[in-house]
Amino acid sequence: METIDFAQPDIFAQTAFYMFLGIFGRYVLIAALFYYLFKVKYQAYFQPREVNLRPRRPEQHWREIGFSFITSVIFAVVGTAMVVLWQKGYTKIYTDFSQYSILWFVFSIGLVLFLHETYYYWLHRWMHLPKVYKWVHKAHHDSITTSAWTSFSFHPTESILQALVLPALTFVIPLHYSAIVVILLIMTTTSVINHLNTELYPRDFHRHWFGKWWIGATHHSLHHSQFKYNYGLYFTFWDKWGKTESPDYDKLFDKKTSQVGESA
């Protein structure tokens, strides 16, 4: 890859196009898989775990996919720019696995998730300010009852704000390129799970030593229905520390996980 000049306009455009196919394809593949498994094939089994029971508008899927298409274009352009910056030596992305220890490899993923969580929590609260909300975040909240397809449905301005954090972190944190791939897969998969509107995690998971810090569909669905709570992305710790976790969360999680295959 070092022999390819990604800054050349034609190569930049080609790279961005292939990156778009990867990003949008990843979104469609994971969203479609979860939608099929939990809304079609095993719908009867998981229906009691649906969190928000408001009906979705028929056109909502297509609106969400349309916004997700634009989001994927923006992510691809920013991602290609990150490749250019790596090639020019501005980032700390490394390709030789032996350059850092396996312990650092694992730790770097956790560190990025923590910093991304911190950035997004405060960005999310800012986007809910009345003067900001309608211009930046309303497009995402038009999906009051969410689904797997909601996971990438953002206004372009919000997409840009979300796309910048990972490239910015590569300027200061050494990351193996495969660690970036892992982080992106975690981002997409957790986003789909959190927007699925069906609680997948087991009973009492929210009381488990790990589960009480981990966000699932019940936690995030309350954000879409109540607006003023549950701003987290992956973890609940900022909501707990900032006293913005919904007081209805524990009760609703218990209700949705107490029975499976029966009416809740």
DRENPA-3360 file (N, C-alpha, C; in nm, 2 decimals, always signed):
BEGIN
1 = METIDFAQ = +0.08/-0.12/+0.00/+0.00/+0.00/+0.00/+0.08/+0.13/+0.00 ~ +0.21/+0.11/+0.05/+0.30/+0.23/+0.06/+0.33/+0.28/-0.08 ~ +0.32/+0.20/-0.18/+0.36/+0.24/-0.31/+0.24/+0.32/-0.38 ~ +0.13/+0.31/-0.33/+0.01/+0.38/-0.39/-0.01/+0.52/-0.33 ~ -0.02/+0.62/-0.41/-0.04/+0.75/-0.36/-0.19/+0.78/-0.35 ~ -0.24/+0.76/-0.23/-0.38/+0.78/-0.21/-0.43/+0.92/-0.22 ~ -0.33/+1.02/-0.22/-0.37/+1.16/-0.23/-0.41/+1.20/-0.37 ~ -0.37/+1.11/-0.47/-0.40/+1.14/-0.61/-0.55/+1.14/-0.62;
9 = PDIFAQTA = -0.61/+1.24/-0.69/-0.76/+1.25/-0.69/-0.83/+1.13/-0.74 ~ -0.78/+1.06/-0.85/-0.85/+0.95/-0.90/-0.84/+0.83/-0.80 ~ -0.72/+0.81/-0.74/-0.70/+0.70/-0.65/-0.78/+0.73/-0.52 ~ -0.79/+0.85/-0.48/-0.87/+0.89/-0.36/-1.01/+0.86/-0.39 ~ -1.06/+0.89/-0.50/-1.20/+0.87/-0.54/-1.23/+0.72/-0.54 ~ -1.14/+0.64/-0.60/-1.16/+0.50/-0.61/-1.16/+0.43/-0.47 ~ -1.07/+0.48/-0.39/-1.06/+0.42/-0.25/-1.18/+0.46/-0.17 ~ -1.23/+0.58/-0.19/-1.35/+0.62/-0.12/-1.47/+0.54/-0.16;
17 = FYMFLGIF = -1.48/+0.51/-0.29/-1.59/+0.43/-0.34/-1.59/+0.29/-0.29 ~ -1.47/+0.23/-0.29/-1.46/+0.09/-0.23/-1.48/+0.09/-0.08 ~ -1.44/+0.20/-0.01/-1.46/+0.21/+0.13/-1.61/+0.22/+0.16 ~ -1.68/+0.30/+0.07/-1.82/+0.32/+0.09/-1.89/+0.18/+0.07 ~ -1.85/+0.11/-0.03/-1.91/-0.03/-0.05/-1.90/-0.11/+0.08 ~ -1.78/-0.10/+0.14/-1.75/-0.18/+0.26/-1.84/-0.13/+0.38 ~ -1.85/+0.00/+0.39/-1.92/+0.06/+0.51/-2.07/+0.03/+0.49 ~ -2.12/+0.07/+0.37/-2.27/+0.05/+0.35/-2.30/-0.10/+0.35;
25 = GRYVLIAA = -2.22/-0.18/+0.29/-2.24/-0.32/+0.28/-2.24/-0.38/+0.42 ~ -2.15/-0.34/+0.51/-2.15/-0.39/+0.64/-2.27/-0.35/+0.72 ~ -2.32/-0.23/+0.70/-2.45/-0.18/+0.76/-2.56/-0.27/+0.71 ~ -2.58/-0.28/+0.58/-2.69/-0.36/+0.53/-2.68/-0.51/+0.57 ~ -2.57/-0.57/+0.57/-2.55/-0.71/+0.60/-2.59/-0.73/+0.75 ~ -2.53/-0.65/+0.84/-2.56/-0.67/+0.98/-2.70/-0.64/+1.02 ~ -2.75/-0.52/+0.97/-2.89/-0.48/+0.99/-2.99/-0.58/+0.94 ~ -2.96/-0.63/+0.82/-3.06/-0.73/+0.76/-3.05/-0.86/+0.83;
33 = LFYYLFKV = -2.94/-0.90/+0.88/-2.93/-1.02/+0.95/-3.01/-1.02/+1.08 ~ -2.99/-0.91/+1.16/-3.06/-0.89/+1.29/-3.21/-0.87/+1.26 ~ -3.24/-0.80/+1.16/-3.38/-0.78/+1.13/-3.45/-0.91/+1.10 ~ -3.38/-0.99/+1.01/-3.44/-1.12/+0.98/-3.45/-1.22/+1.10 ~ -3.35/-1.22/+1.18/-3.35/-1.32/+1.29/-3.45/-1.28/+1.39 ~ -3.46/-1.15/+1.43/-3.54/-1.12/+1.54/-3.68/-1.05/+1.51 ~ -3.70/-1.02/+1.38/-3.82/-0.96/+1.34/-3.90/-1.04/+1.25 ~ -3.84/-1.15/+1.19/-3.90/-1.23/+1.10/-3.90/-1.38/+1.15;
41 = KYQAYFQP = -3.78/-1.44/+1.15/-3.77/-1.58/+1.17/-3.81/-1.62/+1.32 ~ -3.76/-1.54/+1.42/-3.80/-1.57/+1.55/-3.88/-1.46/+1.62 ~ -3.96/-1.40/+1.54/-4.04/-1.29/+1.59/-4.14/-1.33/+1.70 ~ -4.20/-1.44/+1.69/-4.30/-1.48/+1.79/-4.23/-1.51/+1.93 ~ -4.10/-1.56/+1.92/-4.03/-1.59/+2.04/-3.98/-1.46/+2.11 ~ -3.94/-1.36/+2.03/-3.88/-1.24/+2.08/-3.98/-1.12/+2.09 ~ -4.10/-1.14/+2.04/-4.19/-1.03/+2.04/-4.22/-0.97/+2.18 ~ -4.23/-1.05/+2.29/-4.25/-1.00/+2.42/-4.14/-0.91/+2.47;
49 = REVNLRPR = -4.02/-0.92/+2.40/-3.91/-0.83/+2.44/-3.90/-0.70/+2.36 ~ -4.00/-0.68/+2.28/-4.00/-0.55/+2.21/-4.02/-0.44/+2.31 ~ -3.94/-0.33/+2.30/-3.94/-0.23/+2.41/-4.05/-0.12/+2.38 ~ -4.04/-0.06/+2.27/-4.14/+0.05/+2.23/-4.24/-0.02/+2.14 ~ -4.37/-0.01/+2.18/-4.47/-0.08/+2.11/-4.55/+0.01/+2.01 ~ -4.50/+0.13/+2.00/-4.56/+0.22/+1.90/-4.54/+0.17/+1.76 ~ -4.64/+0.17/+1.67/-4.61/+0.12/+1.53/-4.52/+0.21/+1.45 ~ -4.44/+0.15/+1.37/-4.35/+0.22/+1.28/-4.43/+0.26/+1.15;
57 = RPEQHWRE = -4.40/+0.38/+1.10/-4.46/+0.42/+0.97/-4.40/+0.33/+0.86 ~ -4.48/+0.30/+0.76/-4.44/+0.21/+0.65/-4.31/+0.26/+0.58 ~ -4.30/+0.39/+0.56/-4.19/+0.45/+0.49/-4.07/+0.47/+0.57 ~ -4.07/+0.44/+0.70/-3.96/+0.47/+0.79/-3.83/+0.39/+0.75 ~ -3.84/+0.27/+0.71/-3.72/+0.19/+0.67/-3.65/+0.26/+0.56 ~ -3.72/+0.30/+0.46/-3.66/+0.36/+0.34/-3.60/+0.50/+0.37 ~ -3.66/+0.57/+0.46/-3.60/+0.70/+0.50/-3.47/+0.67/+0.58 ~ -3.47/+0.57/+0.66/-3.35/+0.54/+0.74/-3.24/+0.49/+0.65;
65 = IGFSFITS = -3.27/+0.40/+0.56/-3.17/+0.35/+0.46/-3.11/+0.47/+0.38 ~ -3.20/+0.56/+0.34/-3.15/+0.68/+0.27/-3.05/+0.76/+0.34 ~ -3.08/+0.79/+0.47/-2.99/+0.87/+0.55/-2.86/+0.78/+0.58 ~ -2.88/+0.65/+0.59/-2.76/+0.56/+0.62/-2.67/+0.56/+0.49 ~ -2.73/+0.57/+0.37/-2.65/+0.58/+0.25/-2.56/+0.70/+0.26 ~ -2.62/+0.82/+0.29/-2.54/+0.94/+0.30/-2.44/+0.93/+0.41 ~ -2.47/+0.88/+0.52/-2.38/+0.86/+0.63/-2.26/+0.77/+0.59 ~ -2.29/+0.67/+0.51/-2.18/+0.58/+0.46/-2.09/+0.66/+0.37;
73 = VIFAVVGT = -2.14/+0.74/+0.28/-2.06/+0.83/+0.19/-1.96/+0.91/+0.27 ~ -2.02/+0.98/+0.38/-1.94/+1.07/+0.46/-1.83/+0.99/+0.53 ~ -1.87/+0.88/+0.59/-1.77/+0.79/+0.66/-1.66/+0.75/+0.57 ~ -1.70/+0.72/+0.44/-1.60/+0.67/+0.35/-1.50/+0.78/+0.31 ~ -1.55/+0.90/+0.29/-1.46/+1.01/+0.25/-1.36/+1.04/+0.37 ~ -1.42/+1.05/+0.49/-1.33/+1.07/+0.61/-1.24/+0.96/+0.63 ~ -1.28/+0.83/+0.61/-1.19/+0.72/+0.62/-1.08/+0.72/+0.52 ~ -1.11/+0.76/+0.40/-1.00/+0.77/+0.29/-0.91/+0.88/+0.33;
81 = AMVVLWQK = -0.96/+0.99/+0.38/-0.87/+1.10/+0.42/-0.77/+1.05/+0.54 ~ -0.83/+0.96/+0.62/-0.74/+0.90/+0.73/-0.63/+0.82/+0.67 ~ -0.66/+0.74/+0.56/-0.56/+0.66/+0.49/-0.45/+0.75/+0.44 ~ -0.49/+0.86/+0.38/-0.39/+0.96/+0.32/-0.30/+1.01/+0.43 ~ -0.36/+1.05/+0.54/-0.29/+1.11/+0.66/-0.19/+1.00/+0.71 ~ -0.24/+0.87/+0.72/-0.15/+0.76/+0.76/-0.03/+0.75/+0.66 ~ -0.06/+0.76/+0.53/+0.05/+0.74/+0.43/+0.15/+0.86/+0.44 ~ +0.10/+0.97/+0.48/+0.19/+1.09/+0.49/+0.27/+1.09/+0.62;
89 = GYTKIYTD = +0.24/+1.00/+0.71/+0.31/+0.99/+0.84/+0.25/+1.07/+0.95 ~ +0.13/+1.12/+0.93/+0.07/+1.21/+1.04/+0.00/+1.13/+1.15 ~ -0.03/+1.01/+1.13/-0.10/+0.93/+1.23/-0.01/+0.83/+1.30 ~ -0.06/+0.76/+1.40/+0.02/+0.66/+1.47/-0.03/+0.52/+1.44 ~ -0.10/+0.51/+1.32/-0.14/+0.38/+1.28/-0.02/+0.30/+1.24 ~ -0.01/+0.17/+1.28/+0.10/+0.09/+1.25/+0.05/-0.04/+1.19 ~ +0.14/-0.10/+1.10/+0.11/-0.22/+1.03/+0.18/-0.35/+1.08 ~ +0.29/-0.32/+1.14/+0.38/-0.43/+1.20/+0.32/-0.47/+1.33;
97 = FSQYSILW = +0.26/-0.59/+1.34/+0.20/-0.63/+1.47/+0.30/-0.64/+1.58 ~ +0.42/-0.67/+1.55/+0.52/-0.69/+1.66/+0.57/-0.56/+1.71 ~ +0.53/-0.45/+1.65/+0.58/-0.32/+1.70/+0.53/-0.28/+1.84 ~ +0.41/-0.33/+1.88/+0.36/-0.32/+2.01/+0.31/-0.45/+2.06 ~ +0.30/-0.47/+2.19/+0.26/-0.60/+2.25/+0.11/-0.63/+2.22 ~ +0.08/-0.75/+2.24/-0.06/-0.79/+2.23/-0.15/-0.73/+2.34 ~ -0.08/-0.71/+2.45/-0.15/-0.64/+2.56/-0.19/-0.50/+2.52 ~ -0.10/-0.43/+2.45/-0.14/-0.29/+2.41/-0.25/-0.30/+2.30;
105 = FVFSIGLV = -0.24/-0.40/+2.21/-0.34/-0.42/+2.11/-0.48/-0.42/+2.17 ~ -0.50/-0.51/+2.27/-0.63/-0.52/+2.34/-0.66/-0.39/+2.41 ~ -0.56/-0.34/+2.49/-0.59/-0.21/+2.56/-0.63/-0.10/+2.47 ~ -0.56/-0.09/+2.36/-0.59/+0.02/+2.27/-0.73/+0.02/+2.22 ~ -0.79/-0.09/+2.20/-0.93/-0.10/+2.16/-1.02/-0.05/+2.27 ~ -0.99/-0.10/+2.39/-1.07/-0.05/+2.50/-1.06/+0.10/+2.53 ~ -0.94/+0.15/+2.51/-0.91/+0.29/+2.53/-0.99/+0.37/+2.43 ~ -0.99/+0.33/+2.30/-1.06/+0.41/+2.20/-1.21/+0.40/+2.23;
113 = LFLHETYY = -1.26/+0.29/+2.27/-1.41/+0.28/+2.30/-1.44/+0.37/+2.42 ~ -1.35/+0.38/+2.52/-1.38/+0.47/+2.63/-1.38/+0.61/+2.59 ~ -1.28/+0.65/+2.51/-1.27/+0.79/+2.46/-1.38/+0.83/+2.37 ~ -1.42/+0.73/+2.28/-1.53/+0.75/+2.19/-1.66/+0.77/+2.27 ~ -1.68/+0.69/+2.37/-1.80/+0.70/+2.46/-1.80/+0.83/+2.53 ~ -1.69/+0.88/+2.58/-1.69/+1.01/+2.64/-1.72/+1.12/+2.54 ~ -1.66/+1.12/+2.43/-1.68/+1.22/+2.32/-1.83/+1.22/+2.28 ~ -1.89/+1.10/+2.26/-2.02/+1.09/+2.21/-2.12/+1.13/+2.32;
121 = YWLHRWMH = -2.10/+1.09/+2.44/-2.20/+1.13/+2.55/-2.22/+1.28/+2.55 ~ -2.11/+1.35/+2.55/-2.12/+1.50/+2.57/-2.16/+1.56/+2.43 ~ -2.12/+1.51/+2.32/-2.17/+1.55/+2.19/-2.32/+1.53/+2.19 ~ -2.37/+1.41/+2.23/-2.51/+1.38/+2.23/-2.59/+1.48/+2.32 ~ -2.54/+1.51/+2.43/-2.61/+1.60/+2.52/-2.62/+1.74/+2.45 ~ -2.51/+1.78/+2.39/-2.51/+1.91/+2.32/-2.61/+1.91/+2.20 ~ -2.62/+1.79/+2.13/-2.71/+1.79/+2.02/-2.86/+1.79/+2.06 ~ -2.89/+1.77/+2.19/-3.02/+1.78/+2.24/-3.06/+1.92/+2.29;
129 = LPKVYKWV = -2.96/+2.01/+2.28/-3.00/+2.15/+2.31/-3.10/+2.20/+2.21 ~ -3.20/+2.27/+2.25/-3.31/+2.31/+2.16/-3.26/+2.38/+2.03 ~ -3.16/+2.47/+2.04/-3.12/+2.54/+1.92/-3.04/+2.45/+1.83 ~ -2.99/+2.34/+1.87/-2.90/+2.25/+1.80/-2.99/+2.13/+1.74 ~ -3.08/+2.08/+1.83/-3.15/+1.96/+1.80/-3.21/+1.95/+1.66 ~ -3.29/+2.05/+1.63/-3.37/+2.04/+1.50/-3.28/+2.05/+1.38 ~ -3.16/+2.10/+1.39/-3.07/+2.11/+1.28/-2.98/+1.99/+1.26 ~ -2.95/+1.92/+1.37/-2.85/+1.82/+1.37/-2.90/+1.68/+1.41;
137 = HKAHHDSI = -2.98/+1.67/+1.51/-3.02/+1.54/+1.57/-3.16/+1.49/+1.54 ~ -3.24/+1.58/+1.50/-3.39/+1.55/+1.48/-3.41/+1.44/+1.38 ~ -3.33/+1.43/+1.28/-3.34/+1.33/+1.18/-3.33/+1.19/+1.23 ~ -3.24/+1.17/+1.33/-3.23/+1.04/+1.39/-3.35/+1.01/+1.48 ~ -3.40/+1.12/+1.55/-3.51/+1.10/+1.65/-3.64/+1.09/+1.58 ~ -3.65/+1.11/+1.45/-3.77/+1.09/+1.38/-3.81/+0.94/+1.39 ~ -3.71/+0.86/+1.42/-3.74/+0.72/+1.44/-3.76/+0.70/+1.59 ~ -3.89/+0.72/+1.63/-3.92/+0.70/+1.77/-3.92/+0.56/+1.81;
145 = TTSAWTSF = -3.98/+0.48/+1.73/-3.97/+0.33/+1.74/-3.86/+0.28/+1.65 ~ -3.75/+0.24/+1.70/-3.63/+0.21/+1.62/-3.63/+0.07/+1.57 ~ -3.54/+0.04/+1.48/-3.51/-0.09/+1.43/-3.37/-0.10/+1.39 ~ -3.33/-0.22/+1.34/-3.19/-0.23/+1.30/-3.15/-0.13/+1.20 ~ -3.24/-0.09/+1.11/-3.21/+0.01/+1.00/-3.19/+0.15/+1.06 ~ -3.22/+0.18/+1.18/-3.21/+0.31/+1.24/-3.06/+0.34/+1.27 ~ -2.98/+0.23/+1.28/-2.85/+0.24/+1.34/-2.75/+0.34/+1.27 ~ -2.77/+0.37/+1.14/-2.68/+0.46/+1.07/-2.76/+0.58/+1.02;
153 = SFHPTESI = -2.88/+0.60/+1.07/-2.97/+0.70/+1.01/-2.95/+0.83/+1.08 ~ -2.86/+0.91/+1.03/-2.82/+1.04/+1.09/-2.83/+1.15/+0.98 ~ -2.85/+1.28/+1.03/-2.84/+1.39/+0.95/-2.69/+1.41/+0.91 ~ -2.66/+1.46/+0.79/-2.52/+1.46/+0.74/-2.43/+1.54/+0.84 ~ -2.48/+1.64/+0.91/-2.40/+1.72/+1.00/-2.36/+1.63/+1.12 ~ -2.46/+1.55/+1.17/-2.43/+1.46/+1.28/-2.33/+1.35/+1.23 ~ -2.34/+1.30/+1.11/-2.25/+1.20/+1.05/-2.11/+1.25/+1.05 ~ -2.09/+1.38/+1.01/-1.96/+1.44/+1.01/-1.90/+1.44/+1.15;
161 = LQALVLPA = -1.98/+1.49/+1.25/-1.94/+1.50/+1.39/-1.90/+1.36/+1.44 ~ -1.97/+1.26/+1.40/-1.94/+1.12/+1.45/-1.82/+1.07/+1.37 ~ -1.80/+1.10/+1.25/-1.69/+1.04/+1.17/-1.56/+1.09/+1.21 ~ -1.55/+1.21/+1.27/-1.42/+1.27/+1.30/-1.34/+1.21/+1.42 ~ -1.41/+1.15/+1.51/-1.35/+1.11/+1.64/-1.24/+1.01/+1.62 ~ -1.27/+0.90/+1.54/-1.17/+0.79/+1.53/-1.04/+0.84/+1.45 ~ -1.05/+0.91/+1.34/-0.93/+0.97/+1.28/-0.86/+1.06/+1.37 ~ -0.93/+1.14/+1.45/-0.86/+1.23/+1.55/-0.78/+1.15/+1.65;
169 = LTFVIPLH = -0.83/+1.04/+1.69/-0.76/+0.96/+1.79/-0.64/+0.89/+1.74 ~ -0.64/+0.87/+1.61/-0.52/+0.80/+1.55/-0.40/+0.89/+1.54 ~ -0.42/+1.02/+1.57/-0.30/+1.12/+1.58/-0.23/+1.10/+1.71 ~ -0.29/+1.05/+1.81/-0.23/+1.04/+1.94/-0.22/+0.90/+2.00 ~ -0.30/+0.81/+1.95/-0.29/+0.67/+2.00/-0.24/+0.57/+1.90 ~ -0.14/+0.50/+1.93/-0.09/+0.39/+1.83/-0.20/+0.29/+1.81 ~ -0.24/+0.27/+1.69/-0.34/+0.16/+1.66/-0.30/+0.08/+1.55 ~ -0.30/-0.05/+1.56/-0.28/-0.14/+1.45/-0.40/-0.13/+1.36;
177 = YSAIVVIL = -0.38/-0.14/+1.23/-0.50/-0.13/+1.14/-0.61/-0.23/+1.17 ~ -0.57/-0.35/+1.21/-0.67/-0.45/+1.25/-0.75/-0.41/+1.37 ~ -0.69/-0.34/+1.46/-0.76/-0.29/+1.58/-0.87/-0.19/+1.53 ~ -0.84/-0.11/+1.43/-0.94/-0.02/+1.38/-1.06/-0.10/+1.32 ~ -1.03/-0.21/+1.25/-1.13/-0.29/+1.19/-1.22/-0.35/+1.30 ~ -1.16/-0.39/+1.41/-1.24/-0.45/+1.52/-1.33/-0.34/+1.58 ~ -1.27/-0.22/+1.60/-1.35/-0.11/+1.66/-1.47/-0.08/+1.57 ~ -1.45/-0.07/+1.44/-1.56/-0.04/+1.35/-1.66/-0.15/+1.35;
185 = LIMTTTSV = -1.62/-0.27/+1.36/-1.72/-0.38/+1.37/-1.80/-0.37/+1.50 ~ -1.73/-0.34/+1.61/-1.80/-0.32/+1.74/-1.90/-0.20/+1.73 ~ -1.86/-0.09/+1.66/-1.95/+0.02/+1.65/-2.08/-0.02/+1.57 ~ -2.06/-0.09/+1.46/-2.18/-0.12/+1.38/-2.27/-0.22/+1.45 ~ -2.21/-0.33/+1.50/-2.29/-0.43/+1.57/-2.36/-0.38/+1.69 ~ -2.29/-0.30/+1.77/-2.36/-0.25/+1.89/-2.47/-0.15/+1.86 ~ -2.45/-0.07/+1.75/-2.55/+0.02/+1.71/-2.67/-0.05/+1.66 ~ -2.65/-0.15/+1.59/-2.77/-0.23/+1.54/-2.84/-0.29/+1.66;
193 = INHLNTEL = -2.77/-0.36/+1.75/-2.83/-0.42/+1.86/-2.91/-0.32/+1.95 ~ -2.85/-0.20/+1.97/-2.91/-0.10/+2.05/-3.03/-0.04/+1.99 ~ -3.04/-0.04/+1.86/-3.16/+0.02/+1.79/-3.26/-0.09/+1.75 ~ -3.24/-0.21/+1.78/-3.32/-0.32/+1.74/-3.46/-0.32/+1.80 ~ -3.48/-0.24/+1.91/-3.61/-0.23/+1.98/-3.65/-0.37/+2.04 ~ -3.56/-0.46/+2.05/-3.59/-0.59/+2.11/-3.47/-0.63/+2.20 ~ -3.50/-0.65/+2.32/-3.39/-0.68/+2.42/-3.34/-0.82/+2.40 ~ -3.21/-0.82/+2.36/-3.14/-0.95/+2.33/-3.07/-1.01/+2.46;
201 = YPRDFHRH = -3.04/-0.93/+2.55/-2.96/-0.97/+2.66/-3.04/-1.05/+2.76 ~ -2.99/-1.14/+2.84/-3.07/-1.23/+2.93/-3.12/-1.16/+3.05 ~ -3.20/-1.22/+3.12/-3.26/-1.17/+3.24/-3.15/-1.14/+3.35 ~ -3.16/-1.03/+3.42/-3.07/-0.99/+3.52/-2.93/-0.94/+3.46 ~ -2.92/-0.93/+3.33/-2.80/-0.89/+3.27/-2.76/-0.75/+3.32 ~ -2.86/-0.66/+3.34/-2.83/-0.53/+3.38/-2.78/-0.52/+3.53 ~ -2.78/-0.63/+3.60/-2.73/-0.64/+3.73/-2.59/-0.71/+3.74 ~ -2.55/-0.77/+3.62/-2.42/-0.84/+3.61/-2.31/-0.74/+3.62;
209 = WFGKWWIG = -2.19/-0.78/+3.67/-2.08/-0.69/+3.69/-2.04/-0.62/+3.56 ~ -2.06/-0.68/+3.44/-2.04/-0.62/+3.31/-2.16/-0.56/+3.26 ~ -2.27/-0.63/+3.26/-2.40/-0.59/+3.20/-2.45/-0.46/+3.25 ~ -2.42/-0.42/+3.38/-2.47/-0.30/+3.44/-2.41/-0.18/+3.37 ~ -2.29/-0.20/+3.31/-2.22/-0.09/+3.24/-2.24/-0.10/+3.09 ~ -2.31/-0.19/+3.04/-2.32/-0.21/+2.89/-2.46/-0.18/+2.84 ~ -2.47/-0.11/+2.73/-2.60/-0.06/+2.68/-2.66/-0.17/+2.58 ~ -2.79/-0.18/+2.59/-2.86/-0.27/+2.50/-2.99/-0.20/+2.45;
217 = ATHHSLHH = -3.08/-0.27/+2.39/-3.19/-0.21/+2.32/-3.29/-0.14/+2.42 ~ -3.31/-0.20/+2.54/-3.40/-0.14/+2.64/-3.34/+0.00/+2.68 ~ -3.22/+0.01/+2.71/-3.15/+0.13/+2.75/-3.17/+0.24/+2.64 ~ -3.13/+0.20/+2.52/-3.13/+0.31/+2.41/-3.28/+0.34/+2.36 ~ -3.36/+0.24/+2.37/-3.50/+0.27/+2.32/-3.57/+0.37/+2.41 ~ -3.53/+0.37/+2.54/-3.58/+0.47/+2.63/-3.53/+0.61/+2.59 ~ -3.42/+0.62/+2.54/-3.37/+0.75/+2.49/-3.46/+0.80/+2.38 ~ -3.49/+0.71/+2.29/-3.57/+0.75/+2.17/-3.72/+0.79/+2.21;
225 = SQFKYNYG = -3.77/+0.73/+2.32/-3.90/+0.76/+2.36/-3.91/+0.87/+2.46 ~ -3.81/+0.89/+2.54/-3.81/+0.99/+2.65/-3.72/+1.11/+2.62 ~ -3.63/+1.10/+2.53/-3.54/+1.21/+2.48/-3.44/+1.26/+2.59 ~ -3.48/+1.27/+2.71/-3.39/+1.34/+2.81/-3.30/+1.25/+2.89 ~ -3.30/+1.12/+2.86/-3.22/+1.02/+2.93/-3.14/+0.93/+2.84 ~ -3.04/+0.86/+2.90/-2.97/+0.76/+2.83/-2.90/+0.80/+2.70 ~ -2.80/+0.89/+2.72/-2.72/+0.95/+2.61/-2.60/+0.86/+2.57 ~ -2.58/+0.75/+2.64/-2.46/+0.67/+2.61/-2.46/+0.60/+2.48;
233 = LYFTFWDK = -2.34/+0.56/+2.44/-2.32/+0.49/+2.31/-2.30/+0.34/+2.33 ~ -2.19/+0.31/+2.41/-2.16/+0.17/+2.44/-2.19/+0.14/+2.59 ~ -2.16/+0.23/+2.67/-2.15/+0.21/+2.82/-2.25/+0.30/+2.89 ~ -2.28/+0.26/+3.01/-2.38/+0.34/+3.09/-2.31/+0.43/+3.19 ~ -2.18/+0.42/+3.20/-2.11/+0.49/+3.31/-2.13/+0.64/+3.31 ~ -2.13/+0.71/+3.19/-2.15/+0.85/+3.19/-2.29/+0.89/+3.23 ~ -2.39/+0.81/+3.19/-2.53/+0.83/+3.23/-2.54/+0.82/+3.38 ~ -2.47/+0.72/+3.44/-2.48/+0.70/+3.58/-2.41/+0.82/+3.65;
241 = WGKTESPD = -2.29/+0.86/+3.61/-2.22/+0.97/+3.67/-2.29/+1.10/+3.65 ~ -2.35/+1.12/+3.53/-2.41/+1.24/+3.49/-2.56/+1.25/+3.54 ~ -2.61/+1.14/+3.60/-2.74/+1.13/+3.65/-2.84/+1.15/+3.54 ~ -2.81/+1.09/+3.42/-2.90/+1.10/+3.31/-2.96/+0.96/+3.27 ~ -2.94/+0.87/+3.35/-3.00/+0.73/+3.32/-3.15/+0.73/+3.36 ~ -3.23/+0.68/+3.27/-3.37/+0.68/+3.29/-3.41/+0.60/+3.42 ~ -3.50/+0.66/+3.50/-3.54/+0.59/+3.62/-3.63/+0.47/+3.59 ~ -3.67/+0.46/+3.46/-3.76/+0.35/+3.42/-3.68/+0.23/+3.37;
249 = YDKLFDKK = -3.55/+0.24/+3.36/-3.47/+0.14/+3.29/-3.47/+0.00/+3.36 ~ -3.44/+0.00/+3.49/-3.44/-0.13/+3.55/-3.57/-0.20/+3.55 ~ -3.68/-0.13/+3.57/-3.81/-0.19/+3.57/-3.85/-0.24/+3.44 ~ -3.82/-0.16/+3.33/-3.85/-0.20/+3.20/-3.77/-0.32/+3.15 ~ -3.64/-0.32/+3.19/-3.55/-0.44/+3.15/-3.61/-0.57/+3.22 ~ -3.64/-0.56/+3.35/-3.70/-0.67/+3.41/-3.83/-0.72/+3.35 ~ -3.91/-0.63/+3.31/-4.04/-0.67/+3.24/-4.01/-0.74/+3.11 ~ -3.92/-0.68/+3.03/-3.90/-0.74/+2.90/-3.82/-0.87/+2.90;
257 = TSQVGESA = -3.75/-0.90/+3.00/-3.67/-1.02/+3.01/-3.73/-1.13/+3.10 ~ -3.84/-1.10/+3.16/-3.90/-1.19/+3.26/-3.97/-1.31/+3.19 ~ -4.02/-1.28/+3.07/-4.09/-1.38/+2.99/-4.05/-1.38/+2.85 ~ -4.03/-1.50/+2.79/-3.99/-1.51/+2.65/-4.09/-1.61/+2.59 ~ -4.15/-1.57/+2.47/-4.24/-1.65/+2.40/-4.38/-1.64/+2.46 ~ -4.40/-1.55/+2.56/-4.53/-1.52/+2.61/-4.56/-1.37/+2.60 ~ -4.68/-1.33/+2.62/-4.71/-1.19/+2.63/-4.65/-1.13/+2.75 ~ -4.58/-1.02/+2.74/-4.52/-0.95/+2.86/-4.62/-0.86/+2.92;
% end
